[in-house]
Amino acid sequence: MDRGMPGSTSRGRLTVDVRHQGGSAVVTPEGELDHHTAHLLTEALERALAEGGSRLVVDCAGLEFCDSTGLNVLLGARLKAEAAGGGVHLAGMRPVVSRVFEITGAGAVFTLHDDLDAALTDVAEA
């Protein structure tokens, strides 16, 4: 499933791509985010933060599943991004993924967007 793209990491069930657009780092996980694959997203988010991308946009449109481990990865990234003066915006969550955020109440601590374009527009205006 590795697409061979620069900034792309793959481990079977999850692929994570990182690119920069405007003043934001766009992180795109695709596949299943769980305790077996969460380290791939952690590494990508840490790399994006280390490269000065304290404004993170996570394009969740390709996520087919997210468990509590994946949620914890995103919560940790949010704390680090906010400490650096930025934030984490989540875009395009499928109902199966957004359900985890609804059940736990975590949706209240993130800025949620219908799609990537809306997230990038919002981040650029901030």
Buried (B, 14 or more C-beta within 10 A) or exposed (E): EEEEEEBBBBBEBBBBBBBEEEBBBBBBBBBBBBEBBBBBBBBBBBBBBEEEBBBBBBBBBBBBBBBBBBBBBBBBBBEBBEEBEBBBBBBBBBEEBBEBBEEEEBBEBBBBBEBBEBBBEBBEEE
